[in-house]
Amino acid sequence: MLHGFAQTIQEMHSKLVAAQQSRDQRTEFVSSNDSSNRHPELGWVVFERQSMFDAVNAKRHVHKLPLINMELFIRKVEQLALGHCDYTQKIALYCAEMAHGRIPAP
């Protein structure tokens, strides 16, 4: 059984994979949850971002760390993972790092 940080990486990976399973049901364009983006985004993008943002803040709450906002999540987690051929693994790692306070949050 995994413990601590390694367990959180696995949990984040599992949450993202679960969210990704409904991509084909979320192909419509919807309002973005990125306040810097005034254009609609595919529903699955918004759903996966929100799912991971919520997972990070839930874990930060457990660790008694202050919650982060979506802007910080996008800048310090999502943007680091974009473009990687192993995006799912990278975002799980960066989410775990943010959840454990390893990525500085103001």
Secondary structure as UniProt FT lines:
FT   HELIX           4..20
FT   TURN            21..22
FT   HELIX           23..25
FT   STRAND          29..30
FT   TURN            35..36
FT   STRAND          41..42
FT   HELIX           43..62
FT   TURN            63..64
FT   HELIX           70..73
FT   HELIX           74..78
FT   HELIX           79..81
FT   TURN            82..83
FT   TURN            85..86
FT   HELIX           87..99
FT   TURN            100..101
//
